[in-house]
Amino acid sequence: MAGARRVVVKVGSSSLTTAAGGLDADRVDALVDVLAKHAAPAPEGARAGAAGGGPDANGPANGSANGAAGAPQREIVLVSSGAIAAGLAPLGLPKRPRDLARQQAAASVGQGLLVARYTASFARYGRRVGQVLLTSDDTSRRAHYRNAYRTLEQLLAMGAVPVVNENDTVATEEIRFGDNDRLAALVAHLVRADLLVLLSDVDGLYDGDPASPGTSRITEVTGPSDLEGVEIGSAGSAGVGSGGMVTKVEAARIAAAAGVPVVLASATHAADALAGRRTGTYFHRTGRRAAGRLLWLAHASTPRGALTLDDGAVRAVVQRRMSLLAAGIAGVEGDFAAGDPVELRDARGTAVARGLVNFDAKEIPQLLGRSTPELARELGPAYEREIVHRDDLVLLDS
């Protein structure tokens, strides 16, 4: 933890806002104080104070944009929830709405307030911030994934602090089912982070309800077997946030399996987590880094349809890691376009893989069960290609 040079920090809505909605400036400033202390110094020309960052641009207490002397110098990417929560009070909403339209409206108002607050707070240390709003489509498609990676890398190279959030103003499934915990795990893999820190209003993972007598905090998780029999509660900040402990453990599992260790801790212990002191729950890495975009395809994409494969095609895709050809498809469901993610299912309906399809749903029925040379002869060279290429395909856990 102490030696991590690039760190992704995720903070939840409850750690930034009041219970009634609206940003809590003191909480935001307290978090920024910790992050600025541990962040690598910005290049001279990139400091906010160098371009009129305001009278406080040199830092509130120590007069330095570089943080405390001797502190570890890291590149930090901040994944921040709070857009919807920040927009509640300004719109007169007493609590997080359930309907999608008002969630999007709250996010539209709140996102501007959130990034403005971060901009002002980081400017006290002479640091600039860059807003990066993502959806699953931005990162499961090859070209979009490269663009997201380049943007984040360039912001870090220029000394800015990327502030990442889901694009809740236009997202649908992301708001309804997604959570920034999972987004943070995927961003940590995208930027090749050395550590992911998940901050919330709980101080770690417990072996039961933290409010019940006799429960204790789990300090380390070395693998899935450590969580067998552990009752992971779903309670979270229901008033302003969308996540809970289940989403945090799932995010930790995704990151750890992709080679990124995770610390789950309270936002009030952020300094301890970044300093490498024992706090919260530490999830050891359980796997190695995989092909980046495929992690997003597996965990962030929403299938637009499904293709049913015959037994031979299942073996070719799953066991031999081959592309999916038209000859192995027995059925098609859904209304999708070329480039959309689809599930690949066996004859029993079990999803065995997910991939980006090369044809529209309406085109595939005429291709079913036919060989590629036959299709090329009858329909032209545009059909002499895979339905799903193996480079755009990821196997799913059984």
JOKA-V76565 format. One record per residue. RES is the residue in one letter. PHI is phi in radians with two decimals (* if undefined). Layout:
RES/PHI
RES/PHI
This chain:
M/*
A/-1.14
G/-1.61
A/-1.14
R/-1.69
R/-2.24
V/-2.22
V/-1.77
V/-2.00
K/-1.94
V/-2.18
G/-1.53
S/-1.02
S/-1.13
S/-1.52
L/-2.12
T/-2.20
T/-1.45
A/-1.10
A/-1.51
G/1.73
G/1.77
L/-1.28
D/-1.76
A/-1.04
D/-1.14
R/-1.16
V/-1.08
D/-1.10
A/-1.11
L/-1.15
V/-1.09
D/-0.98
V/-1.21
L/-1.13
A/-1.13
K/-1.11
H/-1.77
A/-1.47
A/-1.12
P/-1.13
A/-1.36
P/-0.99
E/-0.92
G/-1.26
A/-1.72
R/-1.27
A/-1.06
G/-1.15
A/-1.23
A/-2.17
G/1.41
G/-1.25
G/1.92
P/-1.12
D/-1.71
A/-1.18
N/-1.63
G/1.84
P/-1.34
A/-2.22
N/-1.73
G/1.16
S/-2.26
A/-1.44
N/-1.73
G/1.47
A/-1.21
A/-1.09
G/1.47
A/-1.26
P/-1.02
Q/-1.77
R/-2.21
E/-1.57
I/-2.15
V/-1.96
L/-1.83
V/-1.78
S/-2.09
S/-1.38
G/2.03
A/-1.12
I/-1.13
A/-1.06
A/-1.17
G/-1.57
L/-1.14
A/-1.07
P/-1.04
L/-1.67
G/1.27
L/-1.62
P/-1.27
K/-2.72
R/-1.05
P/-1.26
R/-1.58
D/-1.40
L/-1.12
A/-1.07
R/-1.31
Q/-1.09
Q/-1.15
A/-1.12
A/-1.10
A/-1.13
S/-1.08
V/-1.26
G/-1.24
Q/-1.09
G/-1.12
L/-1.15
L/-1.14
V/-1.23
A/-1.14
R/-1.17
Y/-1.12
T/-1.03
A/-1.16
S/-1.24
F/-1.20
A/-1.11
R/-1.07
Y/-1.88
G/1.22
R/-1.92
R/-1.67
V/-2.12
G/-2.23
Q/-1.47
V/-2.27
L/-1.84
L/-2.19
T/-2.20
S/-1.09
D/-1.12
D/-1.15
T/-2.23
S/-1.55
R/-1.54
R/-1.01
A/-1.12
H/-1.15
Y/-1.07
R/-1.10
N/-1.12
A/-1.10
Y/-1.09
R/-1.11
T/-1.07
L/-1.14
E/-1.09
Q/-1.20
L/-1.04
L/-1.13
A/-1.12
M/-1.62
G/1.47
A/-1.52
V/-1.75
P/-1.19
V/-1.97
V/-1.82
N/-2.64
E/-1.22
N/-1.39
D/-1.16
T/-1.24
V/-2.14
A/-1.23
T/-2.06
E/-1.09
E/-1.07
I/-1.28
R/-1.25
F/-2.19
G/-1.42
D/-2.78
N/-1.21
D/-1.07
R/-1.15
L/-1.00
A/-1.09
A/-1.09
L/-1.29
V/-1.14
A/-1.02
H/-1.28
L/-1.03
V/-1.63
R/1.02
A/-1.24
D/-1.60
L/-2.80
L/-2.04
V/-2.01
L/-1.76
L/-1.86
S/-2.66
D/-1.69
V/-2.11
D/-1.72
G/2.47
L/-1.62
Y/-1.89
D/-1.47
G/-3.13
D/-1.17
P/-1.00
A/-1.44
S/-1.56
P/-1.10
G/1.55
T/-1.47
S/-2.43
R/-1.33
I/-1.50
T/-1.46
E/-2.47
V/-2.23
T/-1.64
G/-3.14
P/-0.98
S/-1.10
D/-1.18
L/-1.81
E/-1.13
G/1.46
V/-1.42
E/-1.53
I/-1.61
G/-1.29
S/-1.78
A/-1.16
G/-2.67
S/-1.53
A/-1.07
G/-1.23
V/-2.23
G/-1.86
S/-2.10
G/-1.82
G/-2.78
M/-1.16
V/-1.04
T/-1.17
K/-1.24
V/-1.17
E/-1.12
A/-1.10
A/-1.10
R/-1.13
I/-1.10
A/-1.15
A/-1.09
A/-1.17
A/-1.66
G/1.59
V/-2.00
P/-1.19
V/-2.34
V/-2.03
L/-1.87
A/-2.59
S/-1.29
A/-1.07
T/-1.24
H/-1.91
A/-1.04
A/-1.09
D/-1.12
A/-1.11
L/-1.31
A/-1.47
G/1.47
R/-1.44
R/-1.17
T/-2.81
G/1.07
T/-2.13
Y/-1.81
F/-1.78
H/-1.23
R/-1.14
T/-2.04
G/-2.59
R/-1.90
R/-1.10
A/-1.79
A/-0.99
G/-0.95
R/-1.13
L/-1.19
L/-1.13
W/-1.16
L/-1.05
A/-1.30
H/-1.96
A/-2.10
S/-1.46
T/-1.95
P/-1.02
R/-1.67
G/-3.10
A/-2.59
L/-2.07
T/-1.63
L/-1.83
D/-1.36
D/-1.06
G/-1.14
A/-1.20
V/-1.07
R/-1.11
A/-1.13
V/-1.32
V/-1.43
Q/-1.54
R/-1.77
R/0.93
M/-1.75
S/-1.23
L/-1.64
L/-1.82
A/-1.05
A/-1.09
G/-1.69
I/-1.71
A/-1.83
G/-2.92
V/-2.42
E/-2.31
G/1.70
D/-2.16
F/-2.20
A/-1.96
A/-0.99
G/1.70
D/-1.37
P/-1.36
V/-2.36
E/-1.51
L/-1.90
R/-2.05
D/-1.48
A/-1.13
R/-1.54
G/1.56
T/-1.43
A/-1.28
V/-1.87
A/-2.78
R/-2.43
G/-2.71
L/-1.65
V/-1.47
N/-1.69
F/-2.36
D/-1.25
A/-1.03
K/-1.24
E/-1.47
I/-1.22
P/-0.92
Q/-1.32
L/-1.74
L/-1.00
G/1.27
R/-1.82
S/-1.32
T/-1.12
P/-1.06
E/-1.10
L/-1.11
A/-1.12
R/-1.16
E/-1.51
L/-1.97
G/1.94
P/-1.12
A/-1.11
Y/-1.73
E/-1.60
R/-2.67
E/-1.27
I/-1.23
V/-2.36
H/-1.32
R/-1.11
D/-1.29
D/-1.97
L/-2.38
V/-2.31
L/-1.36
L/-1.80
D/-1.11
S/-1.26
